[in-house]
Amino acid sequence: MKSNARFGPNTASKDVLARCMATEDIRVKHDASSPSAYFDVENRVLCLPVWKDMDDATYDMLVGHEVSHALHTPATGWQDFVGEGAGSGTRHMFINCVEDARIERLIKDKFPGLRRDFSSAYKSLHEQDLFEIANRDISALPLIDRLNLHFKIGLFGLENVPFSADEKQYVTRMGDTESFEEVIQLASDLYDLYKDEQDEQQAEQAENGTPDSSGDGQQGESQQSTGDQDGDQDGAGSSSDQDGDQDGDQDGDGQGDGQQDGDDSGQSQSDDTDDGESADSENGEQSGDGDATDGLEYDDYSNDPSQAGSTQHNYEKGIQEFRDENAGDWRYHTLPQFNVNSIICTYKEIEQLWVDSESNDRFNSDSQINQRNIAWSDLATFLNESKATVNHMVQQFQMKQAADASKRTSLAQTGVLDTIKMVNYRWSEDIFRKNEVHADGKNHGIVMFLDWSGSMGNILNDTAKQLLVLVEFCRKVGIPYEVYAFSSNTYAPNFVGDRYSDEYNAHINKWNDRRGEQFTKSDDATDVDPHTFTLYNFLSSKMTSRDYKTALRNFWIAVGSNGYGYGLIAPSCLSTGCTPLNESIAAALQIVPEFQRTNNIQITNTVFLTDGDGHSMGIRGPRYGRSASKDILVDKKTHKTYDVNINVRDGETQALLQLLKDKTGCNTIGIRLHDSKNIRNLRYNYWSDDDSAFDAACKSYNKHNYAVTESIGYDENFVVKGQLKVEFDALENVDADASYAKIKNAFIKGNTCKKTSRVIASKLIDIIAT
C-alpha cells in the first residue's frame, strides 16, 4: 500500500487533541503491540496503535472517530440484539456500520474543523483503494456495503454510490439517527432485509439447480453459525479507529459473521478495531462480550468480494498496514508523590545541626574555632566589598523597571475641563484634563537550586559568592527568594548521648522513617524510582534578620568545608554527595506553586545551578539498542504526555523541565558551571548541529565567561565559567610604585573583570527585570 504521508504526526499533540475533543480527562496511550485502536469505556482509556507513514489528517480522523465513540456509544444496550450463535457476528457488524455513521456525524457537528480532516483522510485512503472497489461494480454491492461507502466517501463527493428508490429510506434513516436505540432498530431492520434477500436468492438457486455463490449464501445460514460465533470478536465494540463498523463489516452474513465481530472490547461498541480484531483480547484492556474468540481469519473472506462487509474488511486490513511493526515498546511513566516535608531540611533544622555540633570535641577544637573566626571575618569582608556592586545592580534593576513602567504608562482623558486649555477650544478639542494610567507591573520571585555534589568542590566557593551577591540584591529590592542545595546526603541530626542506648536506636529509626516517607507510590502509579535526597533550605526571604545572619554564617562554613576553603568541619550530612538534579526538578513541582501562593508571585524564575547531568530516576531507558522504543512521562493529574528523548543523557531532565513549566508557569533557567578554560568538550552537548553557533559560543565564553546554549529544556541555559572569582577592587594587585600606564591598564582591565566576574548575578538580574 502506498502512503502519501508527508511527515509523522506529533503524538503528544494528538493526545491533547483527543482529551480536548472528549472534554474530559481521558487517558490516551499508544501501544505498539495493539493491532488496532480501541476505547476502554470503563477505564476511559483511548488506546492507539503505533502508526507510521500516516498523515496528520488521517491521524486526526482516527482519533476523532474513537473519541466520538467514547462520548456517544454506550457500553451496554446492544448485546441482546447481537446475541450469540448463528448470525451474531453479522448483526454486530450491522450495528457497527450504522453506529459509525452516527458517531462520525456527531463529532463533526461538535467540532466542525474535523470535517476537513475526515474529508482529506477518506480521500487519501480512497486514492489508495483501501476499500478495494477500483475494479468492482459498486451498484452490485450489498446494501450494507453501499451504505458504508456512502457515509465514508460518498458524502465527500469521492464516489457516487447508487441506491434504488426503496433503499433511499435507509440512507435517510442512517443519516438521521440520533439515539443509540435508533441505531439498534435500524441495524435490526437492515439485517432482516439482508436475510430476506439471502433467503430469496437461495430459493431461486435451489429452483434453478445452481449452487449458492453469494458471499453468505454459499453455505447458507447453517454455516453462519460457525462463522458467527467466532466472528463476534470484531463487532461494534472493536475499535477501528476510523470507523467502528470495521469489525462487523468484515463479516458478511454467513461466513462473515464468524469473523471478528466479537473482538469488540465487549465494553462498548466504541471499541471498533482497525483490523477487526479486538485489541482487548490481546491486551487485556477489554472484556469479551460473550462471543467466541476463534473467528475466521480475514483471508477466508478475501476471495469472495461479493459477500456483505467486504469493503469494511478491506478497509481494516489497509489500516493495519499503517502499523509500525518495528516499533519498540512505548513505556508510560508517572511520578510518585513527592512528600516535600520529608525532603526539605528547613533553615531552622540546619541551624539546629550546628547547635548540636557544639557538643563535639573535634568541632570545638582550638584550630576549628580559629578557622571559623577567619572564615566569618572573610564573609564580613566579602559582604562589605559587595555592597557597591549590589547597589549598582539595584540601580540598573530600577532603571530597567522604570523603562518597563514607562512602556506600561498611557494618558487618559478625565472628562473634566482644563480651565487653562479652554481658551484653545476654537481650534483644538484637547481641552480636557489628562491622567497618567499605569498598567500593573508583575511581582517577581526566584527559587534557586544549587548543586551540592562532590564534583562541585573546585568551584563551590566561587559559585557561592556569586549566589550571595544575588541574594543580597534580592534582599535590597525586596524580591522573594529561596535557596536550596540538592544533595544525595540525607538529613540526619546529630545524636547527643550514649550511642548504645535505646534513645539512639529510636533516633536512628526516626530519621530512617523520614527518608522512607519521601515518596508515595500508589498501586497503579509508576515504575519511576527516585533516589532519596535532601533539599537544604540554606537561605530564604522568610528569615528574620537574626535568622539570616546565622544562616549566612552557617552556609559560608558549609561551603568552606566542602569547597576546600578553610579545612573546616561541618555536620556530616552537609557534606557533598551525588547529583539528584532530576529529583529536585520533580520536587519543584510542589515547591514552586507553594512559593507562588505564599508570596503572591506572578512571575517565578526557577534556577538550577549545576556542573553536570543528574542521575536517572528510571524514566529514560537504556541509551543504546532501543532506537525504536519510546519512554513517555505522564502527568497523572492532567494526563498530558511528555516524550523522553532516550538518545541523549539529559532527555529525562528535559521532560521534567517541560512538565515543571506547564504545571507552574515559571521561567526555567539553567546555569551549567564549567570548570575549564574552554567549552570544546561540551560541543556535542549543546551545539552538535550548528558550527556557527558553537563558534559564537566559544568567543562569548572566552570574552565574557559565559555562553548561551541551544535549548535543552530550559527557557534559557548558560554555560558559565566555574572558577570565576567575584572581583571588586580593580587596583588590588597594582604595586605602590606602578607607573601611570600600568595603573590605567589595570583599571580598565579590572573594571572589565568586575563586570564579567558577576556573570550569574548579572544574567539573572537581566532576566528578572524584564
N, C-alpha and C positions, 0 to 999 in steps of 0.2 A: 504494500500500500504506500503510495506516495504521500508525503507530508508537505504541506505548504507553510509550515510554521516558520516565522521569521526570527523568533527568539524565544527563549524559555521564559515562562512567567515567573514572577516573584511569588513564591508560595506563601511567604509571610503576609504579603498584601492580600492574597486570596483568603487567608484565614480571617483577616479583618473584614473583608467583603462579606464572607459568609455570616459572621456574627452580626454585622450591620443589617443584612437582609433579614436575618432571623429575629432581629430586635430583641434578642435575649442572649444570655451568656452561654451559648452552646460551646462545646469544645470541638475543635477541628484538629484532626490528626491525619498524617499521611502514613500509609502502611505499605511498605514495599512488597510484602507477602500477600496483600489483598488483591485478588484478580479484578475486583470491581468496587465501585463506590456503594456505600450504604449508609443509612441513617439509623442509629440506635435510638429509638424513640424514648425508651425508658430512662436511659442514662444521658440523653441529649448529647450524643456524640456523633459528629459527622466524620466518617472515615473516607478518605480518598486514596486511590492507588497512587503510586509514584509514576507519573506520566512523563514521557519525553516527546519531543517534536510536536508539541501541542501549542497552538497559538493562543493568545490571550482571550479572544472571543469564545473559542470552544471551551476553554477552561472556565470562563465566567458562566457560560451557558450550563455546563455540567453542575457547577456549584449552585447556581440559581435553581436548577431543577430539584436538586436534593434538599435545598433549604425550603423550597415550597412544600415538599413532602413533609418536612419537619413541622411546618406551620399548619398544614391543612389535612394531612392524611392521618386518620385515627389508627390506633394500634389494634383496635377490635372493630367488629361490625361486619366483616367480610367473610369470616370463617364459615358461617352457616351456608352461605351461597356456594363457596368453593367446595366444601365438603371433603370427602375422601373417596378413593377408588376411581372408577371409570369416569373420565371427563373432568376430573378435578383440576388437572394441570391446565386444560384448555379454558375452563371457567376462570381460573386465576389470571390467565393471560388476557382474557376479555376485560376483566376489571382493570388490569394494568393499562391497557390501551386507553380506556375511557378516562381513567383517573389521571393519566399523563396529560391528556388534553386539558383537563380541568385545572390541574395544579400549575401547568405552564402558563395558562391564560391568567390565573390569579397572580402569579409572581410578576408577570409583565404588566398587569394593571397596577400593581402596587409600586413597582419600580419601572416606569416607562423606559428608562435608559437601557434596560436589558433587552428591549425589542431589537435594537441594533445588534446586540451580541448574539441573540438567538438567530436572527436572520443571517448574519455573517457566518456563524458556526454551521448552521444547516446547509448553507450554500457551499462552504468548504467541504463538508462531509459528502454532500450530494455530488460535487465535482469529482470526488474520489470514488464515487459509486459505492459508498458503504452499504447502501440498501440492495445493491446488485440488481438493479432494474434496467440497466442500459439496453439489454437485448430482450427485454420482456414486454409483452403487451399489458400495459397497466390495467386496461379495461377488463382483462380476463382474470385479474387477481381476485381472491376472495374479498368480500366486503370489509372484513376487519382490517385487511392489509391496506385497502384503499383509504379507509378512514385514518389509519395510522400514518400513511404517506401524506394525506391531505393536511393533517394538523401539524406535521413536522416540516414538510417542504412545500406543500400546496399553498398554504396561507401566505407564504412569502413570494409567490409567483415563480417558484423554481421548477414547478412541474404542474401540468394540467391533469388533475385526477378526475376522471369521469364518474358520474353517478346517474342511475336511472331516476325517473320521476318518483318512484316508490322509495328509492333509497335516500333521497334528499332529506326526508324527515329525520333520518338518523344523523345526518350531518348537522342539521339544526339542533337536534336534541343534544348531541355530543358537544356542540359549541356553546350550549346554554346551561349545562349542568352547574348547579350552584352547591348543593349539599352532597355529602358522601352517599346519602340514601338514594339520591337520584342517580349516582354513578352505579350503585348496585342494581338498581332497576333497569337502567339502560343496558348494562352488561348482560343481565339476565335475558332481556328481550333479544339482544343481538345473538346471544348463544342459542336461544330457542330457534331463531330464524336460521342460524347456521346449521343446526341439527336437522331441521326440517328439509333444508336444501340437500344435505348429505343423504338423508333417507330417500328423497325423491331420486337422486342420482343412482343410488344403489338399486332401487326398484327398477329404474329404466335399464340399467345394465343387466339386471337379472333377466328381464324380459327379452333383451337383445342377445343374451348369452355372452356378453363381453365382460372381461374382468374389470374390477374397480380400479381405476388408475388415478383417482383423486388422491390428494395428499392424505386425507384422513380416511377416505373411503377404501383405500387399498385393502385395509384389513378390517375395516368396519368397526362398529362400536365395540365389538368383542375384544379387538386388540387394543382399544384405547385403554382398557383397564390396566394393561401392563405399563404402557407409557404414562398414563395419567398419574399413577400412584407415585412414580418417581418424579414425574415431571413437576410436581408441585414445587419442587425446590426453588423454582425461579419466580414464583409468582409475583403478585403485585408487590410483595414486600421486597423483592430483591432490589438492590439499589442501583440501577443502571444509571448513573448519574444523569444521563441525558434524558432518558425517558423511561420512566419506570416501567413502561409496558414491556420493556425488553424482556423481562423474564418470561412473562407469559407469552409474548408474541411468538416466541420461538415455537411453542408447542403448537402445532397445528392441532386440529382436534385430534382424532385418533392417535397417531404416533406422537403428534406434537404434544399432547397432553403429558405424556410420560416424561416430557422433558423437565426442564429445570425449574418449573414454576415454583416448586416448593422451596427453592433457595431463598425465597423471601425471608427476611430475617425472622419471620414469624412474629415479629413485634409489630410491624405495621407494613402497610403496603408501601410506605415511603421508602422501603429498602430495595428499590429496584436495583438490579445489578447489571453492570455493563455486559457481563459475559453470560448472564443468565444463570450464573451460579451464585448462590448467596455467599457473601463473604462471611456470613455468620457461621456456616458450618465449618469453615476453615479457621476462623479466628476466634471463635467462641464468643463473639460480641453479641450474637443474637441467638435467640432460641428458635428451634424449629416450630413449624405451625402444625405439625402432625402429619405432613405429607412424607412419603418415603423420600429418602435422600439418594437413592441409587438410580437417578433418572438416566434416560438415554443421552448419549453424547451428541454434540452438535453435528458430528459427521453423519449421524443417522438421518439427518434431515437435508443435508447439503445436495443430495441428488434428486430431490423432489421439490422443485421450485413452485409447484402448483399448490402445495399444502398451505393452509392458513397459518399466518405468523412468520412466513419465511423472510419477509422484509425485516422484521424485528430481529430475527435470528441472525441475519447477515449484518445488520447494524451493530449488534452487540459484539459479534466476532471482530468487526472492524475496530470498534473502540478498544477492544483488548490489545490490538496491535500497537496502541499508543503506550502501553505499559513498558516501563524500563526494566527489562529482565535482568539487567546488570546492576540495578540499584542495590546498594547495600542496605543495612539496617538503618532505619530512622529512629533514633532513640530520643524520647522526650524526657526532660528532666525538670523537676521542680525543687525549689529551695526549701529546706526545713525552716521552721520558725526560729529566728534568732532572738534569744532572750537577752536583750542588751543589759538588763540589770545584773546579770551574771557575768557579762563580758567586760563591762566598763569598770575600771578601777577609778573611783572618783578622786578629786584632789584632796578631799578630807581623808580618804583611806591612804593616799600616798603620804600625806603629812604624818599619819599615824605610824607608817613604816619607819620613818626617821625617828619618831619619838621612841618607838620600841627598840630601835638600834642603839639607843644610849646605854642600854644595859650590857652591850657587847664590849668587852675589854679592848679587843683589837680596833674596834671602831673609835674608841675613846683614847687611843694611844696618843702620846705627845706628838708623834710625827703626823698622825692623821688630823689632829686638831690644828696643827701648824699649817698643813696643806689646805685645809678647809678655809682657814683665815686668809691665806694667799688667794685662793680661788674667789672668795667673796669680795676681796679687795679688787681683784681684776674685774669682777662683774660690775662693781660700782663704777670703776673707771670706764668700762665699756658703755654703760648706760649714760654716763655723763658726756662722753665723747659723742654719743649717738644723738644727743638732743638736737644739735644743729641740723643733722641730717633729717631727723624726724620732723623738725619744724619746717624744713624746706619741702619735704614730702607733703606735709599738711597744706602748705601754701599752694603747691602745684595741684593738689587734690581740690582745694577750694576754688581755684581758678577754673578747673575743668567743670566743677559743679556749677559755677556761676555761668559758664558758657552754655552748659546744658539747660540751666534755668532760663537763660535768655531765649533759647530756642522754643521754650515752652511758654513764653510770655506773649500775650496778644493784647491789643487795645479794643475796648468795647464801649459803645455809646451808652450813656446812662439814661437818656431820655429827659435829662434836666438841662435847661438852657444855661449856657455860659454867658453871663452878662457882659463880659469883656468882648466876646466874639460876636455878640448880637449886632454890633454896628456893621458887620460884614454881610448881613442877611441878604442884601440885594444881589450880590454876585457870588455868594457861597452858601451852601447848605450845611457847612461844617460849623454849626453854631451851638453844638451840644457838648456838655462836659463828657470826658472820657475817663474810664478807669482801666488800669492795667489788670489783666487776668492772668494768673499763674496756674498752669496745669500742675496737678500734684506730681511731685517727684516720687522716686521709688526708694523704699527702705532697703538697704543692703546689709548683708551679713556674710560671714566667711567661716567655713569649717575646714580645718587643716588636719590632714592625716600624715604623720611623719614616720618614715620607715625606721624602725628600731631594730635593725638586723645587724649581724656581725660584720657584713661587708661594708657597712657604713662607717666603720671605725676611722678610716683615714680622713673622712670629710664631715663627720658628725659635728665636730666643733664649729667649723666654718658655716655649716648649714644652720646650726642652732643660732648662731649670731644673726644670720640673715632673717631667720624666723622671728627673733626677738625684736629686730628693727621693725618688722611688720606688726608685731603685737603692740609695740609702743605707739606706733602710728594709729592702730585701731583704737587704743585707749584714748589717744589725744582727740580723735574726731568722733568718738562715741559709736563706732561700728561694732555691733555684737560679734563675738568670735568664740571659737572653741579650738583647742589644740589637743589632738590625740596622738599618741605614739602607738603604732601597732607592733605587737611583739608575740612571738610564739611562746615566750616565757610567761606562764600564767601567774596571776596574783596569788601570793601566799604570804600572809602576815607572819612576822617573827613570833616565835613562842618563847615566852619568858618563864622559866621554871624547869622542873625535872622532866627530861626527855624520856624517862621510863615510866612516867605516871599515866594514869587513866585520862587525866586532863590533856596530856599531849596527844594521846590517841584520838580523843574527841576533837581536838583542834585539827588534826590531820584529816579526819573524816569529814569535818565541816567544810573544809576547802576543797576536798575531793568531790564532795556533793555539789558544790558550787560550779566546779568545772564540768561536772556531768549534766548540769542543767542549762548549759549554754545553748543547746539546740533541742528543739522538739520536733520529732518526726511523726506525722500522722500515718495511719495504716497504709493509705494509698499514695503517700506523699512523694517519696523520692528515693533515688539511689545516690543523691549527692551527699558527699561525706566531708563536711568542713573539718579542718583541724582545730583543736582547742587553741584559743589565743586570748590575748587581753588587749584592750584599748586603754592605755594610761592617759587619763584626762589631766595632763600636767598644768594647763593654763586655761582660764575661762573668763569671759566678761562678767560672769555671775559673781566672781570673787570680790570680797571686800578689799580695801587697801591692805589690811593686815594679812589676809589670805594670800593676796597677790605677792606681797613681799616675801612671805615664807615659801610659797610655791616656786617663785623665781629662783630663790637660792637653792632649793632642793633640785630643781630642774638643771641648774648650772652644774651642780655636783654630779648628778646622774650622767650628764653629758660628758663631764670630765672623766668619770670613772670608766666610760666605755669608749671615749674618743681619744684615749692616750694623751690626755691633757695634763693631769696632775698626779697620777698614781693614786687616786682616791678610792675609797671603799664606799659602796652604796649597798642598800638592801639587795640581796641576791636575786630576787625576782625582777629587779630593774635592769639586770644585765641583758645585753642584746642576744638575739636568737636568730630564727629564720624569718621569712618574709611572707606573712599572711595577708598579702595585698587583696586577693580576691575575697577573703573572708571579711576584710574591712569594708570593701565596697558593698557587700551584702548587708553588713550591719548598718551601713549608712542609709539603707532603705527605711530604717526606723529612726535613726538618729537625726537625719536631716529634717524630716517632717516635724518632729518634736521641737527642734531648734527653731523652725519657721513659726510654729504656733506660739511658742514661749516668747519670742522676741518680735512677733508681728512683722515678719520679714516678707518682703515681696520678691526680692531678687537674692538668691543664695548662690554663693560661689563655693564649690566644694573642691578642695585642692589636695592632691596626692603627691607627696614628695618622696621619691624612692630612687634607688640606684639600679633597679632591675625588675625582672618579672616575678610575679608571685607564683607559689606552687598551686597545682591544680586541686580543685575540690571534687574532681571526677565528672565534671560537666563535659569537658573535652576529652575524647577518646585518644587512643594511641595515634601518634603523628603520622606514622608511615603504614603503607599497606592497606589503607582503608579510604582511598580517594572517593569511592562511590558511596560511602556511608555518610551519615549525617547526624549531628548532635543538635538538639533544639532545646533551648531553655524556655520554660513556660511560666508565665506569671499566673499563679493559682487564683488570684482574685479577678483579674481582667481576662484571663485566658489568652492574652497576647503572646505571640511566639517570637523568639529571637534566635536566628541561626548562629551557630557557634562554628567559627572557622577552624577546622581541625588541622589545617595545614600550616598554621602559624602558632608560635608559642603563646602569644597573648590573646588567642581567639576567645578564650573564656573570659578574660578581663574585658574585652571589647563588648561582649554580650551583656555582662553585668553592668557596665557603664551605661549602655543604652537603656537598660531596664531602670537604672537609677534616675536617669534624665527624664524618662517617661513618667515615672512614679512621683517625682518630686518637683519637676520643672526647674531644677537647679542647673547652673553652668558647671561643667566639669573641667577642671584644669589639671593637666599632668605636668609635673616637673621632674624630668629624669636627671638626676645628679650624676655627672660623668667624671670619673677620676682619671682623666687622660688629657694630654695636650691637644689631641685631635679626635675626630669622630669617624675615622676610617673604619673602625671595627663595628660601627653602627650602620654602615652603608646599606645593608640589606634588611635592617630592621624597619627603616622608615622611608628610604629613597630608592628602592630597588628598581623602579621603572622610570626614573626621571633623572638623567645625568645632570641636566642644567640646574634642577632644584637642589641636588646634592652639592654641586659646586658652590651655589649661592649659600647653602647652609654652612659649608666649610669656611667660607670667607666671614660669615657672621660670627661663627664660633671663635675664630681666631682674633677678630677685631673687637667683638662686643661680649665675648664669653658666653654666648648662648646662640642657639639655632632653633628656628621654628620647624617642627616636623610636619610631615603629611599626617592626615587624620588617622588615628588608630583607636578611635572610640571616645577620646576626649574632645570637648569643644575646641580647646586649644591645648597644644602639647609642646613643651620646650625641652631641649637638651641643654642643661646648664653646667658649666664647668664647676666641678665639685670643690676642688681646693682653691677656693676664692675668698680670700680674706676681705673683711669689710674695712676699707681704708677711710680714715678721717683726716689725717694730717698730711698734706701734700709735701711738706718740707721736713718731715720727721727724720729722714736719713741723710739730710744735707749737712756737710761739715760746716763748722762755725766760720772757717776762713774761705768758704767756697766763693768762686768768682760770680760776678753778676750773671754771666751766661749760664753757669751751672744752676744757679738759683732759678732763673727764668725757665730753663728747660725742665727742671724738677717740678716747678709749679704747674706748668702746662701738662706734663705727664701725670703728675699727681692728681690733678683735677679730673683728668680722663679716667684714671684708675678709680677715683671716688665714685664716679657715675657707674662704671661697669662692675664695680665690686658689689653694688647693691642690686644685682640683676633680679633676684627673686622678689624682693620687696617692690622694686620699681615696676616690674611687669605686672604684678598683682594689683598695684595701685592704678595702673593704666586701665586694667580690666574693670576694677571696682568702680572707678569714677565715670565710666561710660554707661 
